[in-house]
Amino acid sequence: MKKNMIICRFISLTMTILFLLSLYACNNNNNLDQMSENLSKYALETPVNLSATPKDSAVTLTWDAVEGADGYRIYEYREEKGYVGIKFSGTPSKTFSNLKNGIEYKFAVASYVIVNGVEIYSSLSEPVCVTPVNNVLTINNTTIVIKSGETFELYCRLYDIKQNMKWVSKDPSIASIDENGFVLGISQGVTKIIATSESGKCFYCTVYVDRKAPEATVSTLSRYSKKNDGTYTNEKSTNSASIILTGDLMATSTQHSYAKKGSNIYDFSHSFSLVRDIFSSADLVIGNLEMTLSQSNTYANEESKKLGVSNCNSSPMYLDALKYAGYDALVTANNHTADSGAIGIIETIENLERYNFIHTGSNIERDSKRYSIIDVNGIKVALFSYNSKTYNGKLAFLTEDEQSYMLNHYDKNLIKSDIDNAKLCGAEFIIFYIHFGTQNSVTVTKNQLEIAQYLADCGVDFIAGSHPHILQKYSTVTAKDGREVPVIYSLGNFCSSMEELETNRDSIIFCLNIKKINGRVVIENMSYIPCYTATTVNGNHFVIVPIQSDNGYVDTLKIYDDLYIKIKESFDRTIKTIGTIK
Protein backbone atom coordinates (compact mmCIF):
# COMPACT_ATOMS: atom_id res chain seq x y z
CA MET A 1 0.00 0.00 0.00
CA LYS A 2 2.82 2.41 0.91
CA LYS A 3 4.45 1.68 -2.45
CA ASN A 4 1.21 2.61 -4.27
CA MET A 5 0.89 5.83 -2.28
CA ILE A 6 4.47 6.83 -3.06
CA ILE A 7 3.88 6.21 -6.77
CA CYS A 8 0.63 8.27 -6.74
CA ARG A 9 2.31 11.18 -4.95
CA PHE A 10 5.25 11.09 -7.37
CA ILE A 11 2.90 11.15 -10.39
CA SER A 12 0.86 14.02 -8.90
CA LEU A 13 3.95 16.11 -8.16
CA THR A 14 5.42 15.36 -11.61
CA MET A 15 2.20 16.50 -13.33
CA THR A 16 2.20 19.71 -11.32
CA ILE A 17 5.83 20.45 -12.25
CA LEU A 18 5.24 19.68 -15.94
CA PHE A 19 2.20 21.96 -16.00
CA LEU A 20 4.11 24.80 -14.42
CA LEU A 21 7.00 24.25 -16.83
CA SER A 22 4.51 24.65 -19.66
CA LEU A 23 3.35 27.92 -18.14
CA TYR A 24 6.97 29.01 -17.97
CA ALA A 25 7.62 28.06 -21.59
CA CYS A 26 4.60 30.05 -22.74
CA ASN A 27 5.63 33.25 -21.00
CA ASN A 28 9.02 34.76 -21.81
CA ASN A 29 8.76 37.14 -18.85
CA ASN A 30 8.71 34.29 -16.34
CA ASN A 31 11.86 33.08 -14.64
CA LEU A 32 12.82 30.13 -12.48
CA ASP A 33 12.14 32.04 -9.26
CA GLN A 34 8.62 32.85 -10.43
CA MET A 35 8.08 29.21 -11.44
CA SER A 36 9.13 28.11 -7.97
CA GLU A 37 6.62 30.56 -6.46
CA ASN A 38 3.90 29.14 -8.74
CA LEU A 39 4.71 25.62 -7.57
CA SER A 40 4.23 26.72 -3.97
CA LYS A 41 1.02 28.53 -4.89
CA TYR A 42 -0.65 25.61 -6.66
CA ALA A 43 0.55 22.71 -4.47
CA LEU A 44 -2.50 22.11 -2.27
CA GLU A 45 -2.52 20.27 1.02
CA THR A 46 -3.40 16.58 0.89
CA PRO A 47 -6.88 15.85 2.30
CA VAL A 48 -6.77 14.16 5.72
CA ASN A 49 -9.14 12.21 7.98
CA LEU A 50 -10.84 10.36 5.13
CA SER A 51 -13.59 8.11 6.52
CA ALA A 52 -16.23 5.87 4.94
CA THR A 53 -19.75 4.89 6.01
CA PRO A 54 -21.09 1.75 4.30
CA LYS A 55 -24.62 1.70 2.89
CA ASP A 56 -26.73 -0.58 0.71
CA SER A 57 -24.73 -0.84 -2.56
CA ALA A 58 -23.29 2.58 -1.68
CA VAL A 59 -20.84 4.50 0.48
CA THR A 60 -20.54 7.96 1.99
CA LEU A 61 -17.01 9.40 2.14
CA THR A 62 -16.06 12.42 4.27
CA TRP A 63 -12.76 14.24 4.84
CA ASP A 64 -11.40 17.52 6.15
CA ALA A 65 -11.76 20.53 3.87
CA VAL A 66 -8.59 21.82 2.21
CA GLU A 67 -8.12 25.59 2.20
CA GLY A 68 -7.93 27.04 -1.31
CA ALA A 69 -9.30 23.93 -3.04
CA ASP A 70 -11.68 24.39 -5.98
CA GLY A 71 -12.89 20.83 -5.51
CA TYR A 72 -11.97 17.23 -4.85
CA ARG A 73 -11.64 14.02 -6.81
CA ILE A 74 -12.31 10.55 -5.45
CA TYR A 75 -10.14 7.64 -6.56
CA GLU A 76 -10.86 3.91 -6.37
CA TYR A 77 -8.04 1.39 -6.16
CA ARG A 78 -8.26 -1.36 -8.78
CA GLU A 79 -5.82 -4.23 -8.89
CA GLU A 80 -5.18 -4.00 -12.62
CA LYS A 81 -4.89 -0.20 -12.86
CA GLY A 82 -4.04 1.21 -9.42
CA TYR A 83 -5.91 4.34 -8.34
CA VAL A 84 -8.53 5.48 -10.89
CA GLY A 85 -10.41 8.80 -10.66
CA ILE A 86 -14.14 8.05 -10.50
CA LYS A 87 -15.99 11.01 -8.96
CA PHE A 88 -15.74 14.77 -8.40
CA SER A 89 -17.09 16.70 -5.43
CA GLY A 90 -17.35 20.38 -4.59
CA THR A 91 -17.52 19.70 -0.84
CA PRO A 92 -15.51 17.46 1.53
CA SER A 93 -18.06 14.64 1.30
CA LYS A 94 -19.49 12.37 -1.36
CA THR A 95 -22.13 9.63 -1.48
CA PHE A 96 -22.26 7.32 -4.47
CA SER A 97 -23.74 3.96 -5.39
CA ASN A 98 -23.34 1.25 -8.05
CA LEU A 99 -21.24 -0.80 -5.61
CA LYS A 100 -21.60 -4.48 -4.73
CA ASN A 101 -22.55 -5.49 -1.23
CA GLY A 102 -20.07 -7.71 0.59
CA ILE A 103 -17.11 -6.58 -1.54
CA GLU A 104 -14.32 -4.51 0.01
CA TYR A 105 -13.47 -1.25 -1.76
CA LYS A 106 -10.50 1.04 -1.26
CA PHE A 107 -10.82 4.79 -1.86
CA ALA A 108 -8.57 7.85 -1.64
CA VAL A 109 -9.18 11.53 -2.34
CA ALA A 110 -7.19 14.46 -3.76
CA SER A 111 -7.91 18.17 -3.71
CA TYR A 112 -7.46 20.32 -6.80
CA VAL A 113 -7.24 23.91 -7.94
CA ILE A 114 -8.18 25.08 -11.45
CA VAL A 115 -5.44 26.96 -13.32
CA ASN A 116 -5.91 28.09 -16.94
CA GLY A 117 -8.72 25.58 -17.50
CA VAL A 118 -6.84 22.62 -16.03
CA GLU A 119 -7.24 20.85 -12.67
CA ILE A 120 -3.99 20.71 -10.68
CA TYR A 121 -4.12 17.98 -8.03
CA SER A 122 -2.63 17.42 -4.61
CA SER A 123 -1.20 14.05 -3.69
CA LEU A 124 -3.67 11.36 -2.68
CA SER A 125 -4.89 11.00 0.86
CA GLU A 126 -4.32 7.94 2.98
CA PRO A 127 -6.80 5.37 1.66
CA VAL A 128 -9.84 4.00 3.44
CA CYS A 129 -11.46 0.58 2.99
CA VAL A 130 -15.20 -0.05 3.18
CA THR A 131 -17.62 -2.92 2.51
CA PRO A 132 -21.18 -1.94 1.47
CA VAL A 133 -23.95 -3.93 3.14
CA ASN A 134 -27.72 -4.37 2.81
CA ASN A 135 -28.70 -4.46 6.49
CA VAL A 136 -32.19 -2.95 6.20
CA LEU A 137 -35.20 -4.73 4.71
CA THR A 138 -35.96 -3.13 1.32
CA ILE A 139 -38.14 -3.79 -1.73
CA ASN A 140 -36.44 -3.96 -5.11
CA ASN A 141 -38.84 -1.54 -6.88
CA THR A 142 -41.36 1.04 -5.69
CA THR A 143 -42.72 1.70 -9.21
CA ILE A 144 -42.92 -0.55 -12.26
CA VAL A 145 -44.31 0.02 -15.76
CA ILE A 146 -45.37 -3.10 -17.66
CA LYS A 147 -47.51 -4.17 -20.62
CA SER A 148 -50.62 -6.32 -20.53
CA GLY A 149 -49.48 -9.94 -20.36
CA GLU A 150 -45.99 -8.96 -19.15
CA THR A 151 -44.61 -10.20 -15.82
CA PHE A 152 -42.20 -8.59 -13.34
CA GLU A 153 -40.64 -10.05 -10.19
CA LEU A 154 -40.90 -8.07 -6.96
CA TYR A 155 -38.98 -9.13 -3.88
CA CYS A 156 -37.79 -7.81 -0.53
CA ARG A 157 -34.25 -8.46 0.66
CA LEU A 158 -32.20 -8.26 3.84
CA TYR A 159 -28.45 -8.90 3.73
CA ASP A 160 -29.17 -9.58 0.04
CA ILE A 161 -31.32 -12.60 0.94
CA LYS A 162 -34.89 -12.63 -0.37
CA GLN A 163 -37.41 -12.57 2.48
CA ASN A 164 -40.78 -14.29 2.80
CA MET A 165 -43.52 -11.73 2.17
CA LYS A 166 -47.29 -11.67 1.80
CA TRP A 167 -48.21 -10.07 -1.54
CA VAL A 168 -51.55 -8.36 -2.34
CA SER A 169 -52.75 -6.31 -5.34
CA LYS A 170 -55.24 -3.53 -4.60
CA ASP A 171 -56.82 -4.03 -8.04
CA PRO A 172 -56.19 -7.52 -9.53
CA SER A 173 -58.17 -6.55 -12.65
CA ILE A 174 -55.26 -4.23 -13.57
CA ALA A 175 -52.32 -6.25 -12.22
CA SER A 176 -52.24 -9.46 -10.21
CA ILE A 177 -49.43 -10.89 -8.10
CA ASP A 178 -48.74 -14.47 -7.00
CA GLU A 179 -47.33 -15.76 -3.71
CA ASN A 180 -43.79 -15.59 -5.08
CA GLY A 181 -43.97 -11.89 -5.96
CA PHE A 182 -44.49 -12.18 -9.72
CA VAL A 183 -46.68 -9.33 -11.01
CA LEU A 184 -48.80 -9.90 -14.14
CA GLY A 185 -50.16 -6.99 -16.19
CA ILE A 186 -53.85 -7.54 -16.95
CA SER A 187 -55.37 -4.31 -18.37
CA GLN A 188 -54.59 -0.61 -18.82
CA GLY A 189 -54.51 1.35 -15.57
CA VAL A 190 -52.59 1.88 -12.34
CA THR A 191 -52.72 -0.01 -9.06
CA LYS A 192 -50.61 -0.71 -5.98
CA ILE A 193 -48.96 -3.87 -4.71
CA ILE A 194 -48.62 -4.29 -0.93
CA ALA A 195 -45.84 -6.46 0.51
CA THR A 196 -46.08 -7.40 4.20
CA SER A 197 -43.25 -9.05 6.14
CA GLU A 198 -43.69 -11.64 8.89
CA SER A 199 -43.07 -8.84 11.42
CA GLY A 200 -45.85 -6.74 9.88
CA LYS A 201 -43.69 -4.21 8.04
CA CYS A 202 -45.30 -3.04 4.78
CA PHE A 203 -43.86 -1.92 1.45
CA TYR A 204 -45.73 -0.49 -1.53
CA CYS A 205 -45.11 -0.65 -5.26
CA THR A 206 -47.09 1.36 -7.82
CA VAL A 207 -47.81 -0.61 -11.00
CA TYR A 208 -48.63 1.11 -14.30
CA VAL A 209 -50.02 -1.15 -17.01
CA ASP A 210 -49.96 0.09 -20.61
CA ARG A 211 -49.20 3.67 -19.58
CA LYS A 212 -50.01 6.04 -22.42
CA ALA A 213 -48.15 9.16 -23.47
CA PRO A 214 -49.95 12.21 -22.01
CA GLU A 215 -51.60 14.69 -24.33
CA ALA A 216 -49.71 17.89 -25.11
CA THR A 217 -50.79 20.90 -23.06
CA VAL A 218 -49.30 23.46 -25.48
CA SER A 219 -49.47 24.03 -29.21
CA THR A 220 -47.27 21.57 -31.09
CA LEU A 221 -47.03 23.83 -34.15
CA SER A 222 -43.49 24.34 -35.44
CA ARG A 223 -41.74 27.18 -37.23
CA TYR A 224 -40.33 24.48 -39.54
CA SER A 225 -42.17 22.11 -41.85
CA LYS A 226 -40.85 18.76 -43.02
CA LYS A 227 -40.56 18.32 -46.77
CA ASN A 228 -41.01 15.10 -48.73
CA ASP A 229 -37.24 14.63 -48.96
CA GLY A 230 -36.94 14.64 -45.15
CA THR A 231 -35.40 18.12 -44.87
CA TYR A 232 -36.92 20.95 -42.86
CA THR A 233 -37.60 24.55 -43.88
CA ASN A 234 -38.98 27.76 -42.41
CA GLU A 235 -39.86 28.98 -45.91
CA LYS A 236 -37.73 32.13 -45.67
CA SER A 237 -34.84 33.31 -47.84
CA THR A 238 -32.99 36.20 -46.21
CA ASN A 239 -29.67 34.33 -46.60
CA SER A 240 -28.66 35.17 -43.03
CA ALA A 241 -29.61 33.31 -39.87
CA SER A 242 -29.27 33.56 -36.11
CA ILE A 243 -28.84 30.23 -34.34
CA ILE A 244 -28.91 29.54 -30.61
CA LEU A 245 -27.23 26.47 -29.14
CA THR A 246 -27.67 25.27 -25.56
CA GLY A 247 -26.29 22.44 -23.48
CA ASP A 248 -27.86 19.59 -21.53
CA LEU A 249 -31.61 19.49 -21.00
CA MET A 250 -32.35 17.18 -18.09
CA ALA A 251 -35.21 16.15 -15.81
CA THR A 252 -33.75 14.45 -12.75
CA SER A 253 -35.69 12.84 -9.92
CA THR A 254 -35.66 16.11 -7.99
CA GLN A 255 -36.91 18.10 -10.98
CA HIS A 256 -39.74 15.61 -11.49
CA SER A 257 -40.74 15.84 -7.85
CA TYR A 258 -41.17 19.61 -8.04
CA ALA A 259 -42.81 19.49 -11.49
CA LYS A 260 -45.43 16.87 -10.58
CA LYS A 261 -48.92 18.40 -10.49
CA GLY A 262 -51.03 15.23 -10.36
CA SER A 263 -51.13 11.62 -11.47
CA ASN A 264 -48.96 11.45 -14.59
CA ILE A 265 -49.07 15.28 -14.92
CA TYR A 266 -45.83 17.32 -14.90
CA ASP A 267 -45.09 20.99 -15.60
CA PHE A 268 -41.44 21.95 -16.20
CA SER A 269 -42.18 25.22 -18.01
CA HIS A 270 -41.10 27.58 -15.19
CA SER A 271 -37.49 26.53 -15.78
CA PHE A 272 -37.51 28.40 -19.11
CA SER A 273 -39.61 31.45 -18.22
CA LEU A 274 -36.64 33.88 -18.21
CA VAL A 275 -34.98 32.68 -21.45
CA ARG A 276 -37.92 32.23 -23.83
CA ASP A 277 -37.81 35.89 -24.94
CA ILE A 278 -34.14 35.46 -25.85
CA PHE A 279 -34.96 32.30 -27.81
CA SER A 280 -37.76 34.04 -29.70
CA SER A 281 -35.23 36.39 -31.29
CA ALA A 282 -33.34 33.51 -32.99
CA ASP A 283 -34.21 31.74 -36.24
CA LEU A 284 -33.21 28.28 -34.95
CA VAL A 285 -32.86 27.07 -31.35
CA ILE A 286 -31.06 23.77 -30.60
CA GLY A 287 -30.57 21.84 -27.35
CA ASN A 288 -29.05 18.57 -26.15
CA LEU A 289 -31.79 16.25 -24.82
CA GLU A 290 -29.86 14.34 -22.15
CA MET A 291 -32.57 11.73 -21.52
CA THR A 292 -35.18 9.51 -23.07
CA LEU A 293 -38.94 10.31 -23.11
CA SER A 294 -40.56 6.93 -22.67
CA GLN A 295 -43.95 6.40 -21.04
CA SER A 296 -43.37 2.62 -21.10
CA ASN A 297 -40.49 2.98 -18.65
CA THR A 298 -40.21 4.40 -15.15
CA TYR A 299 -39.50 8.12 -14.95
CA ALA A 300 -36.53 9.43 -12.98
CA ASN A 301 -38.62 10.21 -9.89
CA GLU A 302 -40.14 6.70 -9.98
CA GLU A 303 -36.82 4.89 -10.31
CA SER A 304 -33.78 7.13 -9.88
CA LYS A 305 -31.22 4.51 -10.94
CA LYS A 306 -31.00 1.58 -13.33
CA LEU A 307 -28.08 -0.83 -13.09
CA GLY A 308 -26.75 1.48 -10.38
CA VAL A 309 -26.50 4.48 -12.74
CA SER A 310 -28.87 7.45 -13.06
CA ASN A 311 -32.10 6.63 -14.89
CA CYS A 312 -32.47 9.56 -17.28
CA ASN A 313 -36.00 9.01 -18.50
CA SER A 314 -38.65 11.72 -18.36
CA SER A 315 -42.33 12.12 -18.85
CA PRO A 316 -42.96 13.25 -22.45
CA MET A 317 -44.61 16.30 -20.87
CA TYR A 318 -41.10 17.75 -20.64
CA LEU A 319 -41.62 18.56 -24.31
CA ASP A 320 -44.44 20.94 -23.33
CA ALA A 321 -41.82 23.02 -21.54
CA LEU A 322 -39.39 22.89 -24.48
CA LYS A 323 -42.14 24.03 -26.84
CA TYR A 324 -43.00 26.83 -24.42
CA ALA A 325 -39.31 27.80 -24.32
CA GLY A 326 -39.04 27.99 -28.11
CA TYR A 327 -36.78 25.07 -29.06
CA ASP A 328 -36.89 23.97 -32.69
CA ALA A 329 -34.38 21.08 -32.73
CA LEU A 330 -33.13 18.54 -30.20
CA VAL A 331 -30.13 16.21 -30.40
CA THR A 332 -30.31 12.82 -28.68
CA ALA A 333 -26.92 11.06 -28.90
CA ASN A 334 -25.46 10.72 -25.42
CA ASN A 335 -24.52 8.12 -22.80
CA HIS A 336 -28.17 7.88 -21.63
CA THR A 337 -29.73 7.17 -25.05
CA ALA A 338 -30.08 3.46 -24.18
CA ASP A 339 -31.45 4.01 -20.65
CA SER A 340 -34.95 2.84 -21.63
CA GLY A 341 -33.97 0.21 -24.18
CA ALA A 342 -35.22 -0.05 -27.75
CA ILE A 343 -38.79 0.88 -26.78
CA GLY A 344 -37.40 3.98 -25.07
CA ILE A 345 -35.62 5.11 -28.23
CA ILE A 346 -38.72 4.41 -30.31
CA GLU A 347 -41.06 6.28 -27.96
CA THR A 348 -38.63 9.20 -27.59
CA ILE A 349 -38.56 9.70 -31.35
CA GLU A 350 -42.33 9.21 -31.64
CA ASN A 351 -42.89 11.84 -28.96
CA LEU A 352 -40.43 14.26 -30.58
CA GLU A 353 -42.28 13.90 -33.87
CA ARG A 354 -45.67 14.19 -32.16
CA TYR A 355 -44.51 17.60 -30.89
CA ASN A 356 -42.99 18.44 -34.31
CA PHE A 357 -39.38 18.82 -33.13
CA ILE A 358 -36.50 18.50 -35.54
CA HIS A 359 -34.25 15.77 -34.10
CA THR A 360 -31.17 13.67 -34.75
CA GLY A 361 -28.87 11.39 -32.75
CA SER A 362 -30.91 8.18 -32.50
CA ASN A 363 -32.98 6.27 -35.03
CA ILE A 364 -35.93 3.95 -35.46
CA GLU A 365 -35.49 2.89 -39.07
CA ARG A 366 -32.43 1.01 -40.23
CA ASP A 367 -31.92 3.29 -43.24
CA SER A 368 -32.56 6.58 -41.40
CA LYS A 369 -30.18 9.45 -42.12
CA ARG A 370 -27.90 10.08 -39.12
CA TYR A 371 -28.29 13.86 -39.51
CA SER A 372 -30.96 16.45 -40.27
CA ILE A 373 -30.82 19.18 -42.90
CA ILE A 374 -32.60 22.39 -41.95
CA ASP A 375 -33.20 25.22 -44.42
CA VAL A 376 -32.86 28.28 -42.18
CA ASN A 377 -33.73 31.46 -44.08
CA GLY A 378 -32.34 29.99 -47.29
CA ILE A 379 -29.19 28.49 -45.72
CA LYS A 380 -29.06 24.70 -45.56
CA VAL A 381 -27.69 23.75 -42.14
CA ALA A 382 -26.81 20.11 -41.42
CA LEU A 383 -27.23 19.13 -37.77
CA PHE A 384 -25.31 16.13 -36.41
CA SER A 385 -25.29 14.41 -33.03
CA TYR A 386 -22.91 11.60 -32.04
CA ASN A 387 -21.87 9.99 -28.74
CA SER A 388 -18.25 8.95 -28.07
CA LYS A 389 -18.88 7.73 -24.50
CA THR A 390 -20.09 4.39 -23.14
CA TYR A 391 -23.75 3.75 -22.33
CA ASN A 392 -23.34 3.03 -18.59
CA GLY A 393 -23.78 -0.72 -19.08
CA LYS A 394 -27.24 -0.19 -20.57
CA LEU A 395 -26.39 -1.51 -24.02
CA ALA A 396 -27.65 -4.76 -22.47
CA PHE A 397 -31.14 -3.33 -23.04
CA LEU A 398 -30.55 -3.44 -26.84
CA THR A 399 -29.67 -6.30 -29.17
CA GLU A 400 -26.46 -5.96 -31.18
CA ASP A 401 -28.56 -5.39 -34.28
CA GLU A 402 -30.54 -2.60 -32.59
CA GLN A 403 -27.31 -0.98 -31.41
CA SER A 404 -25.99 -0.92 -34.97
CA TYR A 405 -28.66 1.42 -36.33
CA MET A 406 -30.50 2.94 -33.37
CA LEU A 407 -27.46 4.67 -31.84
CA ASN A 408 -25.24 7.34 -33.40
CA HIS A 409 -22.04 6.10 -31.81
CA TYR A 410 -18.74 7.76 -32.68
CA ASP A 411 -17.20 6.00 -35.66
CA LYS A 412 -14.73 7.85 -37.87
CA ASN A 413 -15.77 6.09 -41.06
CA LEU A 414 -19.50 6.59 -40.45
CA ILE A 415 -19.02 10.25 -39.61
CA LYS A 416 -16.89 10.97 -42.68
CA SER A 417 -19.47 9.22 -44.88
CA ASP A 418 -22.37 11.07 -43.21
CA ILE A 419 -20.72 14.47 -43.66
CA ASP A 420 -19.96 13.75 -47.31
CA ASN A 421 -23.56 12.64 -47.87
CA ALA A 422 -24.93 15.74 -46.14
CA LYS A 423 -22.90 17.92 -48.47
CA LEU A 424 -24.19 15.97 -51.47
CA CYS A 425 -27.70 16.70 -50.17
CA GLY A 426 -26.94 20.42 -50.26
CA ALA A 427 -25.64 21.14 -46.72
CA GLU A 428 -23.87 24.52 -46.70
CA PHE A 429 -23.02 24.75 -43.00
CA ILE A 430 -22.47 21.84 -40.58
CA ILE A 431 -23.13 21.97 -36.83
CA PHE A 432 -21.90 18.92 -34.94
CA TYR A 433 -22.95 18.08 -31.36
CA ILE A 434 -20.47 15.60 -29.90
CA HIS A 435 -20.76 13.87 -26.52
CA PHE A 436 -17.22 13.62 -25.15
CA GLY A 437 -14.93 14.54 -22.27
CA THR A 438 -14.85 13.74 -18.55
CA GLN A 439 -17.87 14.37 -16.35
CA ASN A 440 -17.42 17.28 -13.91
CA SER A 441 -13.92 18.03 -15.20
CA VAL A 442 -12.97 21.42 -16.62
CA THR A 443 -9.88 19.92 -18.28
CA VAL A 444 -10.20 19.27 -22.01
CA THR A 445 -8.77 15.81 -22.68
CA LYS A 446 -6.42 14.69 -25.44
CA ASN A 447 -9.27 12.59 -26.84
CA GLN A 448 -11.51 15.67 -27.11
CA LEU A 449 -8.78 17.56 -28.95
CA GLU A 450 -8.28 14.67 -31.37
CA ILE A 451 -12.01 14.30 -32.06
CA ALA A 452 -12.44 18.03 -32.63
CA GLN A 453 -9.54 18.03 -35.08
CA TYR A 454 -10.97 15.07 -36.97
CA LEU A 455 -14.43 16.65 -37.24
CA ALA A 456 -12.92 19.90 -38.52
CA ASP A 457 -10.86 18.01 -41.08
CA CYS A 458 -14.03 16.20 -42.24
CA GLY A 459 -15.71 19.53 -43.03
CA VAL A 460 -17.62 20.45 -39.86
CA ASP A 461 -18.11 24.22 -39.42
CA PHE A 462 -19.07 24.42 -35.73
CA ILE A 463 -18.50 21.90 -32.91
CA ALA A 464 -20.63 21.86 -29.74
CA GLY A 465 -19.57 19.54 -26.93
CA SER A 466 -21.53 17.95 -24.11
CA HIS A 467 -21.14 15.32 -21.33
CA PRO A 468 -18.92 17.05 -18.71
CA HIS A 469 -22.04 18.74 -17.19
CA ILE A 470 -19.92 21.85 -16.58
CA LEU A 471 -18.61 24.49 -18.94
CA GLN A 472 -15.33 23.93 -20.75
CA LYS A 473 -13.28 26.32 -22.84
CA TYR A 474 -14.02 27.86 -26.21
CA SER A 475 -11.31 27.58 -28.85
CA THR A 476 -10.76 27.09 -32.57
CA VAL A 477 -9.31 24.23 -34.57
CA THR A 478 -7.45 24.75 -37.83
CA ALA A 479 -8.83 22.26 -40.36
CA LYS A 480 -6.59 20.70 -42.98
CA ASP A 481 -8.19 22.96 -45.60
CA GLY A 482 -7.20 26.05 -43.57
CA ARG A 483 -10.61 26.89 -42.08
CA GLU A 484 -10.74 28.05 -38.45
CA VAL A 485 -13.47 25.93 -36.87
CA PRO A 486 -14.99 27.16 -33.56
CA VAL A 487 -15.26 24.60 -30.75
CA ILE A 488 -17.06 24.97 -27.45
CA TYR A 489 -15.83 21.82 -25.69
CA SER A 490 -18.76 21.71 -23.27
CA LEU A 491 -21.87 23.87 -23.17
CA GLY A 492 -22.60 22.61 -19.65
CA ASN A 493 -25.99 21.83 -18.10
CA PHE A 494 -28.65 24.17 -19.37
CA CYS A 495 -31.50 22.82 -17.25
CA SER A 496 -30.69 20.44 -14.39
CA SER A 497 -30.80 20.02 -10.62
CA MET A 498 -27.26 18.61 -10.54
CA GLU A 499 -25.20 20.10 -7.72
CA GLU A 500 -22.17 17.86 -7.24
CA LEU A 501 -20.21 21.00 -8.09
CA GLU A 502 -21.42 24.59 -8.02
CA THR A 503 -20.31 24.78 -11.66
CA ASN A 504 -23.03 22.24 -12.57
CA ARG A 505 -25.38 25.26 -12.48
CA ASP A 506 -23.33 27.39 -14.93
CA SER A 507 -24.20 27.40 -18.62
CA ILE A 508 -24.40 29.64 -21.66
CA ILE A 509 -26.72 30.50 -24.50
CA PHE A 510 -24.38 30.39 -27.50
CA CYS A 511 -25.43 32.80 -30.25
CA LEU A 512 -24.18 32.01 -33.75
CA ASN A 513 -24.93 34.27 -36.72
CA ILE A 514 -24.22 33.00 -40.21
CA LYS A 515 -24.59 34.60 -43.64
CA LYS A 516 -24.47 33.49 -47.25
CA ILE A 517 -22.13 35.70 -49.31
CA ASN A 518 -21.55 34.93 -53.00
CA GLY A 519 -22.84 31.40 -52.51
CA ARG A 520 -20.59 30.69 -49.51
CA VAL A 521 -21.81 30.53 -45.91
CA VAL A 522 -19.61 32.23 -43.33
CA ILE A 523 -19.86 32.98 -39.62
CA GLU A 524 -20.75 36.65 -39.34
CA ASN A 525 -20.36 36.88 -35.56
CA MET A 526 -20.62 34.86 -32.34
CA SER A 527 -21.42 35.69 -28.73
CA TYR A 528 -22.75 34.06 -25.61
CA ILE A 529 -25.01 34.86 -22.68
CA PRO A 530 -23.92 33.36 -19.33
CA CYS A 531 -26.71 31.62 -17.43
CA TYR A 532 -27.20 30.21 -13.96
CA THR A 533 -29.80 27.60 -12.96
CA ALA A 534 -31.25 28.81 -9.67
CA THR A 535 -32.84 26.35 -7.27
CA THR A 536 -35.77 28.71 -6.73
CA VAL A 537 -36.94 32.03 -8.19
CA ASN A 538 -40.21 33.44 -6.87
CA GLY A 539 -41.26 29.99 -5.68
CA ASN A 540 -40.46 28.27 -8.99
CA HIS A 541 -37.78 25.60 -9.09
CA PHE A 542 -34.67 25.18 -11.27
CA VAL A 543 -35.12 28.41 -13.20
CA ILE A 544 -32.51 29.30 -15.84
CA VAL A 545 -31.42 32.87 -15.13
CA PRO A 546 -29.73 34.68 -18.06
CA ILE A 547 -26.95 37.08 -17.07
CA GLN A 548 -26.77 39.72 -19.78
CA SER A 549 -25.86 43.38 -19.88
CA ASP A 550 -22.97 45.57 -20.92
CA ASN A 551 -21.72 45.56 -17.34
CA GLY A 552 -22.12 41.84 -16.92
CA TYR A 553 -25.12 41.59 -14.63
CA VAL A 554 -28.82 42.08 -15.24
CA ASP A 555 -29.73 45.04 -13.06
CA THR A 556 -33.28 43.80 -12.52
CA LEU A 557 -31.91 40.63 -10.98
CA LYS A 558 -30.74 42.65 -8.00
CA ILE A 559 -34.24 42.26 -6.67
CA TYR A 560 -33.37 38.62 -6.02
CA ASP A 561 -31.11 39.44 -3.08
CA ASP A 562 -30.60 35.80 -2.13
CA LEU A 563 -29.50 34.99 -5.69
CA TYR A 564 -27.42 37.99 -6.63
CA ILE A 565 -24.17 36.77 -5.07
CA LYS A 566 -24.51 33.33 -6.66
CA ILE A 567 -25.33 34.88 -10.03
CA LYS A 568 -22.32 37.17 -9.82
CA GLU A 569 -20.04 34.27 -8.87
CA SER A 570 -21.46 32.21 -11.73
CA PHE A 571 -20.86 35.03 -14.20
CA ASP A 572 -17.24 35.41 -13.06
CA ARG A 573 -16.63 31.65 -13.38
CA THR A 574 -18.15 31.56 -16.85
CA ILE A 575 -16.13 34.50 -18.19
CA LYS A 576 -12.98 32.92 -16.76
CA THR A 577 -13.77 29.57 -18.42
CA ILE A 578 -15.08 30.70 -21.82
CA GLY A 579 -13.25 34.00 -22.23
CA THR A 580 -13.80 36.30 -25.19
CA ILE A 581 -15.17 34.87 -28.43
CA LYS A 582 -13.91 36.40 -31.64
Secondary structure, DSSP 8 states (H G I E B T S, - for coil): -HHHHHHHHHHHHHHHHHHHHHHHHT-TT--HHHHHHHHHHH--------EEEEETTEEEEE----TT-SEEEEEEEETTTEEEEEEEESSSEEEE----TT--EEEEEEEEEEETTEEEE------EEE-----S-EES-SEEEE-TT-EEE--EEETTEE--EEEEES-TTTEEE-TT-EEEE-SSEEEEEEEEETT--EEEEEEEES------SS----SSEE-TTS-EE-S---SEEEEEEEEEE---HHHHHHHEEETTEE--GGGGTTTHHHHHTSSEEEEEE-SB--TTS--TTT-SEETTEE--B--TTHHHHHHHHT--EEE--STTTTTTHHHHHHHHHHHHHHTT-EEESB-SSTT--SEEEEEETTEEEEEEEEE-S--TTGGGGS-HHHHHHHB-B--HHHHHHHHHHHHHTT--EEEEEEE-S-TT--S--HHHHHHHHHHHHHT-SEEEEESSSSB--EEEEE-TTS-EEEEES-B-EEE----SSGGGGEEEEEEEEEEEETTEEEEEEEEEEEEEEEEEETTEEEEEEE--STTSS-GGGGG-HHHHHHHHHHHHHHHHHH----
